[in-house]
Amino acid sequence: MLHYTCDLCGQPMSATDDRRYVVKMEVYAVHDPDELTEADLDDDHLDEVSQILEDLNDQPDADTVPPAYQKLQYDLCPTCHKKFLRDPLSKETAQKLEEAAQKFHFSSN
């Protein structure tokens, strides 16, 4: 029998539980190409291509560069599902953390 755990709070859930939610997300880089002009077509881009190829050789390993496309899936319990729908990007949480950090005053020793 499959067992699931809420990816936010860690609460155990069973595969037969009707109160389990799945969140699927796709994250990808967007490229909005500029409009081509006559001047772009007239330019010789050989130097630019050469520079791009050189820059590619100087890049760090592929393991350190995040992928341009990712497909993510999370299992949520009913409570976390409600929280996610109310604030999917956790802006409220980030704001509360920022406000809490501002309450602390450290002396300059």
N, CA, C and O atoms as a GROMACS GRO file, in nm:
protein
  436
    1MET      N    1   0.084  -0.118   0.000
    1MET     CA    2   0.000   0.000   0.000
    1MET      C    3   0.088   0.124   0.000
    1MET      O    4   0.187   0.131   0.074
    2LEU      N    5   0.054   0.220  -0.082
    2LEU     CA    6   0.130   0.344  -0.092
    2LEU      C    7   0.096   0.438   0.024
    2LEU      O    8  -0.019   0.449   0.065
    3HIS      N    9   0.197   0.503   0.074
    3HIS     CA   10   0.178   0.603   0.180
    3HIS      C   11   0.237   0.734   0.131
    3HIS      O   12   0.344   0.736   0.069
    4TYR      N   13   0.168   0.841   0.159
    4TYR     CA   14   0.212   0.974   0.120
    4TYR      C   15   0.232   1.059   0.245
    4TYR      O   16   0.176   1.031   0.351
    5THR      N   17   0.313   1.160   0.229
    5THR     CA   18   0.339   1.257   0.336
    5THR      C   19   0.321   1.396   0.277
    5THR      O   20   0.364   1.423   0.165
    6CYS      N   21   0.257   1.483   0.352
    6CYS     CA   22   0.239   1.621   0.307
    6CYS      C   23   0.376   1.684   0.292
    6CYS      O   24   0.458   1.680   0.384
    7ASP      N   25   0.401   1.743   0.176
    7ASP     CA   26   0.531   1.802   0.149
    7ASP      C   27   0.554   1.934   0.223
    7ASP      O   28   0.666   1.986   0.222
    8LEU      N   29   0.451   1.988   0.287
    8LEU     CA   30   0.470   2.110   0.366
    8LEU      C   31   0.483   2.083   0.515
    8LEU      O   32   0.576   2.132   0.579
    9CYS      N   33   0.390   2.005   0.571
    9CYS     CA   34   0.390   1.987   0.716
    9CYS      C   35   0.440   1.850   0.760
    9CYS      O   36   0.469   1.830   0.878
   10GLY      N   37   0.451   1.755   0.667
   10GLY     CA   38   0.502   1.622   0.700
   10GLY      C   39   0.397   1.526   0.753
   10GLY      O   40   0.432   1.414   0.793
   11GLN      N   41   0.270   1.565   0.755
   11GLN     CA   42   0.163   1.479   0.804
   11GLN      C   43   0.148   1.357   0.713
   11GLN      O   44   0.142   1.372   0.591
   12PRO      N   45   0.142   1.235   0.771
   12PRO     CA   46   0.124   1.116   0.688
   12PRO      C   47  -0.017   1.110   0.629
   12PRO      O   48  -0.114   1.149   0.693
   13MET      N   49  -0.025   1.063   0.505
   13MET     CA   50  -0.153   1.047   0.435
   13MET      C   51  -0.149   0.913   0.364
   13MET      O   52  -0.042   0.865   0.328
   14SER      N   53  -0.265   0.852   0.344
   14SER     CA   54  -0.269   0.724   0.272
   14SER      C   55  -0.314   0.749   0.128
   14SER      O   56  -0.373   0.852   0.097
   15ALA      N   57  -0.286   0.653   0.041
   15ALA     CA   58  -0.321   0.665  -0.101
   15ALA      C   59  -0.472   0.663  -0.120
   15ALA      O   60  -0.522   0.717  -0.218
   16THR      N   61  -0.544   0.603  -0.027
   16THR     CA   62  -0.689   0.593  -0.040
   16THR      C   63  -0.760   0.711   0.026
   16THR      O   64  -0.882   0.721   0.018
   17ASP      N   65  -0.686   0.798   0.090
   17ASP     CA   66  -0.745   0.914   0.157
   17ASP      C   67  -0.801   1.010   0.053
   17ASP      O   68  -0.730   1.054  -0.037
   18ASP      N   69  -0.928   1.043   0.068
   18ASP     CA   70  -0.992   1.137  -0.024
   18ASP      C   71  -0.945   1.280  -0.001
   18ASP      O   72  -0.970   1.368  -0.084
   19ARG      N   73  -0.879   1.302   0.107
   19ARG     CA   74  -0.840   1.438   0.143
   19ARG      C   75  -0.690   1.460   0.120
   19ARG      O   76  -0.620   1.510   0.208
   20ARG      N   77  -0.645   1.423   0.004
   20ARG     CA   78  -0.507   1.444  -0.036
   20ARG      C   79  -0.510   1.526  -0.164
   20ARG      O   80  -0.589   1.498  -0.254
   21TYR      N   81  -0.424   1.626  -0.174
   21TYR     CA   82  -0.422   1.714  -0.290
   21TYR      C   83  -0.284   1.709  -0.355
   21TYR      O   84  -0.182   1.695  -0.287
   22VAL      N   85  -0.283   1.722  -0.486
   22VAL     CA   86  -0.159   1.723  -0.562
   22VAL      C   87  -0.145   1.858  -0.630
   22VAL      O   88  -0.238   1.904  -0.697
   23VAL      N   89  -0.030   1.920  -0.614
   23VAL     CA   90   0.001   2.046  -0.681
   23VAL      C   91   0.108   2.016  -0.785
   23VAL      O   92   0.214   1.962  -0.752
   24LYS      N   93   0.080   2.049  -0.910
   24LYS     CA   94   0.177   2.030  -1.018
   24LYS      C   95   0.215   2.168  -1.071
   24LYS      O   96   0.130   2.253  -1.096
   25MET      N   97   0.345   2.188  -1.088
   25MET     CA   98   0.395   2.316  -1.137
   25MET      C   99   0.497   2.292  -1.247
   25MET      O  100   0.570   2.194  -1.247
   26GLU      N  101   0.499   2.384  -1.340
   26GLU     CA  102   0.602   2.386  -1.443
   26GLU      C  103   0.675   2.519  -1.431
   26GLU      O  104   0.613   2.625  -1.422
   27VAL      N  105   0.807   2.511  -1.430
   27VAL     CA  106   0.890   2.631  -1.420
   27VAL      C  107   0.981   2.631  -1.542
   27VAL      O  108   1.055   2.535  -1.566
   28TYR      N  109   0.976   2.739  -1.618
   28TYR     CA  110   1.060   2.744  -1.738
   28TYR      C  111   1.102   2.887  -1.769
   28TYR      O  112   1.033   2.983  -1.735
   29ALA      N  113   1.214   2.897  -1.834
   29ALA     CA  114   1.266   3.027  -1.876
   29ALA      C  115   1.187   3.075  -1.996
   29ALA      O  116   1.156   2.998  -2.087
   30VAL      N  117   1.156   3.202  -1.996
   30VAL     CA  118   1.081   3.262  -2.106
   30VAL      C  119   1.174   3.347  -2.191
   30VAL      O  120   1.255   3.423  -2.138
   31HIS      N  121   1.162   3.332  -2.319
   31HIS     CA  122   1.243   3.414  -2.410
   31HIS      C  123   1.147   3.491  -2.499
   31HIS      O  124   1.074   3.433  -2.579
   32ASP      N  125   1.148   3.621  -2.484
   32ASP     CA  126   1.068   3.708  -2.569
   32ASP      C  127   1.162   3.771  -2.671
   32ASP      O  128   1.230   3.869  -2.640
   33PRO      N  129   1.166   3.716  -2.791
   33PRO     CA  130   1.260   3.770  -2.890
   33PRO      C  131   1.224   3.912  -2.930
   33PRO      O  132   1.106   3.948  -2.941
   34ASP      N  133   1.328   3.991  -2.953
   34ASP     CA  134   1.307   4.126  -3.001
   34ASP      C  135   1.263   4.121  -3.147
   34ASP      O  136   1.285   4.021  -3.215
   35GLU      N  137   1.203   4.225  -3.192
   35GLU     CA  138   1.160   4.234  -3.330
   35GLU      C  139   1.283   4.257  -3.420
   35GLU      O  140   1.368   4.341  -3.388
   36LEU      N  141   1.291   4.185  -3.528
   36LEU     CA  142   1.403   4.201  -3.623
   36LEU      C  143   1.381   4.325  -3.709
   36LEU      O  144   1.270   4.355  -3.752
   37THR      N  145   1.491   4.394  -3.733
   37THR     CA  146   1.486   4.512  -3.820
   37THR      C  147   1.576   4.485  -3.941
   37THR      O  148   1.649   4.386  -3.944
   38GLU      N  149   1.570   4.574  -4.038
   38GLU     CA  150   1.656   4.562  -4.156
   38GLU      C  151   1.803   4.571  -4.116
   38GLU      O  152   1.887   4.503  -4.175
   39ALA      N  153   1.834   4.653  -4.018
   39ALA     CA  154   1.973   4.668  -3.972
   39ALA      C  155   2.025   4.537  -3.913
   39ALA      O  156   2.142   4.503  -3.931
   40ASP      N  157   1.938   4.462  -3.844
   40ASP     CA  158   1.978   4.333  -3.789
   40ASP      C  159   2.014   4.235  -3.900
   40ASP      O  160   2.109   4.158  -3.887
   41LEU      N  161   1.940   4.239  -4.007
   41LEU     CA  162   1.966   4.147  -4.118
   41LEU      C  163   2.092   4.184  -4.194
   41LEU      O  164   2.157   4.098  -4.252
   42ASP      N  165   2.126   4.313  -4.195
   42ASP     CA  166   2.244   4.359  -4.267
   42ASP      C  167   2.373   4.336  -4.189
   42ASP      O  168   2.480   4.327  -4.249
   43ASP      N  169   2.366   4.327  -4.056
   43ASP     CA  170   2.485   4.311  -3.972
   43ASP      C  171   2.549   4.174  -3.993
   43ASP      O  172   2.482   4.076  -4.023
   44ASP      N  173   2.682   4.170  -3.976
   44ASP     CA  174   2.756   4.044  -3.979
   44ASP      C  175   2.769   3.996  -3.835
   44ASP      O  176   2.836   4.059  -3.754
   45HIS      N  177   2.705   3.884  -3.803
   45HIS     CA  178   2.698   3.836  -3.665
   45HIS      C  179   2.801   3.729  -3.634
   45HIS      O  180   2.790   3.661  -3.532
   46LEU      N  181   2.901   3.713  -3.718
   46LEU     CA  182   3.001   3.610  -3.697
   46LEU      C  183   3.079   3.633  -3.567
   46LEU      O  184   3.107   3.538  -3.494
   47ASP      N  185   3.114   3.758  -3.539
   47ASP     CA  186   3.186   3.788  -3.414
   47ASP      C  187   3.100   3.759  -3.291
   47ASP      O  188   3.149   3.709  -3.191
   48GLU      N  189   2.972   3.792  -3.300
   48GLU     CA  190   2.881   3.766  -3.188
   48GLU      C  191   2.867   3.617  -3.161
   48GLU      O  192   2.868   3.574  -3.046
   49VAL      N  193   2.854   3.537  -3.267
   49VAL     CA  194   2.842   3.392  -3.252
   49VAL      C  195   2.970   3.335  -3.192
   49VAL      O  196   2.965   3.247  -3.106
   50SER      N  197   3.082   3.386  -3.235
   50SER     CA  198   3.210   3.342  -3.181
   50SER      C  199   3.219   3.373  -3.032
   50SER      O  200   3.266   3.290  -2.954
   51GLN      N  201   3.175   3.491  -2.992
   51GLN     CA  202   3.177   3.529  -2.851
   51GLN      C  203   3.083   3.442  -2.769
   51GLN      O  204   3.117   3.403  -2.657
   52ILE      N  205   2.966   3.411  -2.822
   52ILE     CA  206   2.869   3.324  -2.751
   52ILE      C  207   2.929   3.186  -2.730
   52ILE      O  208   2.918   3.130  -2.621
   53LEU      N  209   2.993   3.131  -2.832
   53LEU     CA  210   3.055   2.999  -2.820
   53LEU      C  211   3.167   3.000  -2.718
   53LEU      O  212   3.185   2.905  -2.643
   54GLU      N  213   3.243   3.108  -2.716
   54GLU     CA  214   3.351   3.121  -2.619
   54GLU      C  215   3.296   3.130  -2.476
   54GLU      O  216   3.350   3.070  -2.384
   55ASP      N  217   3.187   3.205  -2.461
   55ASP     CA  218   3.124   3.218  -2.330
   55ASP      C  219   3.068   3.084  -2.282
   55ASP      O  220   3.071   3.055  -2.162
   56LEU      N  221   3.017   3.004  -2.374
   56LEU     CA  222   2.965   2.872  -2.337
   56LEU      C  223   3.075   2.782  -2.282
   56LEU      O  224   3.051   2.704  -2.189
   57ASN      N  225   3.193   2.793  -2.337
   57ASN     CA  226   3.305   2.712  -2.289
   57ASN      C  227   3.350   2.757  -2.151
   57ASN      O  228   3.405   2.677  -2.074
   58ASP      N  229   3.328   2.884  -2.118
   58ASP     CA  230   3.370   2.938  -1.989
   58ASP      C  231   3.267   2.919  -1.878
   58ASP      O  232   3.294   2.950  -1.762
   59GLN      N  233   3.149   2.867  -1.912
   59GLN     CA  234   3.043   2.850  -1.813
   59GLN      C  235   3.077   2.738  -1.715
   59GLN      O  236   3.150   2.645  -1.749
   60PRO      N  237   3.021   2.747  -1.592
   60PRO     CA  238   3.043   2.640  -1.494
   60PRO      C  239   2.976   2.511  -1.537
   60PRO      O  240   2.902   2.507  -1.636
   61ASP      N  241   3.002   2.404  -1.462
   61ASP     CA  242   2.944   2.274  -1.493
   61ASP      C  243   2.792   2.283  -1.499
   61ASP      O  244   2.731   2.369  -1.436
   62ALA      N  245   2.732   2.192  -1.576
   62ALA     CA  246   2.587   2.191  -1.591
   62ALA      C  247   2.517   2.162  -1.459
   62ALA      O  248   2.400   2.198  -1.442
   63ASP      N  249   2.585   2.098  -1.364
   63ASP     CA  250   2.524   2.065  -1.235
   63ASP      C  251   2.496   2.191  -1.153
   63ASP      O  252   2.404   2.191  -1.071
   64THR      N  253   2.574   2.296  -1.173
   64THR     CA  254   2.556   2.418  -1.094
   64THR      C  255   2.458   2.515  -1.159
   64THR      O  256   2.413   2.608  -1.092
   65VAL      N  257   2.425   2.497  -1.284
   65VAL     CA  258   2.331   2.584  -1.354
   65VAL      C  259   2.192   2.523  -1.345
   65VAL      O  260   2.174   2.407  -1.383
   66PRO      N  261   2.093   2.598  -1.295
   66PRO     CA  262   1.959   2.540  -1.284
   66PRO      C  263   1.902   2.511  -1.423
   66PRO      O  264   1.930   2.583  -1.519
   67PRO      N  265   1.822   2.406  -1.433
   67PRO     CA  266   1.765   2.372  -1.564
   67PRO      C  267   1.668   2.480  -1.611
   67PRO      O  268   1.606   2.549  -1.530
   68ALA      N  269   1.656   2.493  -1.742
   68ALA     CA  270   1.567   2.594  -1.800
   68ALA      C  271   1.421   2.550  -1.788
   68ALA      O  272   1.331   2.633  -1.801
   69TYR      N  273   1.397   2.421  -1.764
   69TYR     CA  274   1.260   2.370  -1.751
   69TYR      C  275   1.256   2.267  -1.639
   69TYR      O  276   1.341   2.177  -1.633
   70GLN      N  277   1.159   2.280  -1.552
   70GLN     CA  278   1.141   2.182  -1.445
   70GLN      C  279   0.993   2.156  -1.427
   70GLN      O  280   0.911   2.247  -1.437
   71LYS      N  281   0.960   2.031  -1.401
   71LYS     CA  282   0.824   1.992  -1.370
   71LYS      C  283   0.825   1.945  -1.225
   71LYS      O  284   0.901   1.854  -1.190
   72LEU      N  285   0.742   2.005  -1.140
   72LEU     CA  286   0.741   1.975  -0.998
   72LEU      C  287   0.604   1.923  -0.956
   72LEU      O  288   0.502   1.961  -1.014
   73GLN      N  289   0.603   1.836  -0.855
   73GLN     CA  290   0.477   1.784  -0.803
   73GLN      C  291   0.488   1.771  -0.652
   73GLN      O  292   0.587   1.720  -0.600
   74TYR      N  293   0.384   1.818  -0.581
   74TYR     CA  294   0.382   1.814  -0.435
   74TYR      C  295   0.250   1.757  -0.387
   74TYR      O  296   0.145   1.784  -0.446
   75ASP      N  297   0.255   1.678  -0.279
   75ASP     CA  298   0.136   1.626  -0.214
   75ASP      C  299   0.107   1.714  -0.093
   75ASP      O  300   0.197   1.746  -0.015
   76LEU      N  301  -0.021   1.752  -0.079
   76LEU     CA  302  -0.059   1.839   0.032
   76LEU      C  303  -0.177   1.780   0.109
   76LEU      O  304  -0.268   1.720   0.051
   77CYS      N  305  -0.175   1.799   0.240
   77CYS     CA  306  -0.288   1.763   0.324
   77CYS      C  307  -0.393   1.873   0.309
   77CYS      O  308  -0.363   1.978   0.252
   78PRO      N  309  -0.515   1.852   0.358
   78PRO     CA  310  -0.620   1.955   0.343
   78PRO      C  311  -0.583   2.090   0.403
   78PRO      O  312  -0.614   2.194   0.344
   79THR      N  313  -0.518   2.092   0.518
   79THR     CA  314  -0.482   2.218   0.582
   79THR      C  315  -0.380   2.295   0.497
   79THR      O  316  -0.396   2.414   0.472
   80CYS      N  317  -0.276   2.226   0.452
   80CYS     CA  318  -0.173   2.291   0.370
   80CYS      C  319  -0.229   2.329   0.233
   80CYS      O  320  -0.186   2.428   0.174
   81HIS      N  321  -0.325   2.251   0.183
   81HIS     CA  322  -0.391   2.283   0.056
   81HIS      C  323  -0.460   2.419   0.066
   81HIS      O  324  -0.449   2.501  -0.024
   82LYS      N  325  -0.533   2.442   0.177
   82LYS     CA  326  -0.600   2.570   0.198
   82LYS      C  327  -0.498   2.684   0.206
   82LYS      O  328  -0.518   2.790   0.148
   83LYS      N  329  -0.389   2.660   0.280
   83LYS     CA  330  -0.284   2.762   0.293
   83LYS      C  331  -0.223   2.793   0.158
   83LYS      O  332  -0.198   2.909   0.125
   84PHE      N  333  -0.200   2.689   0.078
   84PHE     CA  334  -0.138   2.708  -0.054
   84PHE      C  335  -0.229   2.790  -0.145
   84PHE      O  336  -0.183   2.881  -0.213
   85LEU      N  337  -0.358   2.759  -0.146
   85LEU     CA  338  -0.451   2.832  -0.232
   85LEU      C  339  -0.464   2.979  -0.188
   85LEU      O  340  -0.482   3.067  -0.272
   86ARG      N  341  -0.454   3.003  -0.058
   86ARG     CA  342  -0.465   3.139  -0.007
   86ARG      C  343  -0.340   3.222  -0.040
   86ARG      O  344  -0.350   3.341  -0.066
   87ASP      N  345  -0.222   3.157  -0.039
   87ASP     CA  346  -0.096   3.228  -0.058
   87ASP      C  347   0.005   3.137  -0.130
   87ASP      O  348   0.099   3.090  -0.067
   88PRO      N  349  -0.013   3.112  -0.260
   88PRO     CA  350   0.071   3.014  -0.331
   88PRO      C  351   0.219   3.048  -0.337
   88PRO      O  352   0.302   2.957  -0.348
   89LEU      N  353   0.255   3.175  -0.330
   89LEU     CA  354   0.396   3.213  -0.337
   89LEU      C  355   0.454   3.245  -0.200
   89LEU      O  356   0.567   3.294  -0.190
   90SER      N  357   0.380   3.217  -0.095
   90SER     CA  358   0.423   3.239   0.043
   90SER      C  359   0.463   3.384   0.070
   90SER      O  360   0.555   3.410   0.147
   91LYS      N  361   0.394   3.477   0.007
   91LYS     CA  362   0.425   3.618   0.028
   91LYS      C  363   0.392   3.660   0.171
   91LYS      O  364   0.465   3.738   0.232
   92GLU      N  365   0.279   3.608   0.225
   92GLU     CA  366   0.242   3.641   0.362
   92GLU      C  367   0.349   3.595   0.460
   92GLU      O  368   0.388   3.670   0.550
   93THR      N  369   0.397   3.474   0.442
   93THR     CA  370   0.500   3.420   0.530
   93THR      C  371   0.628   3.501   0.522
   93THR      O  372   0.689   3.532   0.624
   94ALA      N  373   0.668   3.535   0.402
   94ALA     CA  374   0.790   3.615   0.384
   94ALA      C  375   0.775   3.751   0.450
   94ALA      O  376   0.870   3.802   0.511
   95GLN      N  377   0.658   3.812   0.437
   95GLN     CA  378   0.634   3.943   0.496
   95GLN      C  379   0.638   3.933   0.649
   95GLN      O  380   0.695   4.020   0.714
   96LYS      N  381   0.578   3.828   0.705
   96LYS     CA  382   0.579   3.810   0.850
   96LYS      C  383   0.721   3.789   0.902
   96LYS      O  384   0.758   3.842   1.007
   97LEU      N  385   0.801   3.713   0.829
   97LEU     CA  386   0.940   3.692   0.869
   97LEU      C  387   1.019   3.822   0.865
   97LEU      O  388   1.101   3.848   0.953
   98GLU      N  389   0.995   3.902   0.764
   98GLU     CA  390   1.064   4.030   0.751
   98GLU      C  391   1.025   4.124   0.865
   98GLU      O  392   1.110   4.193   0.921
   99GLU      N  393   0.896   4.126   0.899
   99GLU     CA  394   0.848   4.210   1.009
   99GLU      C  395   0.908   4.163   1.142
   99GLU      O  396   0.946   4.245   1.225
  100ALA      N  397   0.916   4.032   1.161
  100ALA     CA  398   0.974   3.979   1.284
  100ALA      C  399   1.121   4.014   1.294
  100ALA      O  400   1.170   4.045   1.404
  101ALA      N  401   1.194   4.010   1.184
  101ALA     CA  402   1.336   4.043   1.184
  101ALA      C  403   1.358   4.190   1.216
  101ALA      O  404   1.459   4.224   1.278
  102GLN      N  405   1.266   4.276   1.175
  102GLN     CA  406   1.280   4.419   1.201
  102GLN      C  407   1.255   4.452   1.348
  102GLN      O  408   1.299   4.558   1.394
  103LYS      N  409   1.186   4.366   1.422
  103LYS     CA  410   1.157   4.390   1.563
  103LYS      C  411   1.282   4.376   1.649
  103LYS      O  412   1.290   4.435   1.757
  104PHE      N  413   1.380   4.298   1.600
  104PHE     CA  414   1.502   4.281   1.676
  104PHE      C  415   1.592   4.402   1.657
  104PHE      O  416   1.607   4.453   1.546
  105HIS      N  417   1.651   4.447   1.766
  105HIS     CA  418   1.746   4.558   1.759
  105HIS      C  419   1.878   4.509   1.821
  105HIS      O  420   1.884   4.479   1.940
  106PHE      N  421   1.980   4.503   1.740
  106PHE     CA  422   2.110   4.459   1.788
  106PHE      C  423   2.200   4.579   1.810
  106PHE      O  424   2.207   4.669   1.727
  107SER      N  425   2.268   4.580   1.923
  107SER     CA  426   2.360   4.688   1.950
  107SER      C  427   2.486   4.672   1.865
  107SER      O  428   2.524   4.561   1.829
  108SER      N  429   2.548   4.783   1.835
  108SER     CA  430   2.670   4.777   1.755
  108SER      C  431   2.790   4.770   1.848
  108SER      O  432   2.835   4.872   1.900
  109ASN      N  433   2.840   4.651   1.870
  109ASN     CA  434   2.955   4.630   1.960
  109ASN      C  435   3.084   4.646   1.887
  109ASN      O  436   3.191   4.632   1.947
   0.00000   0.00000   0.00000
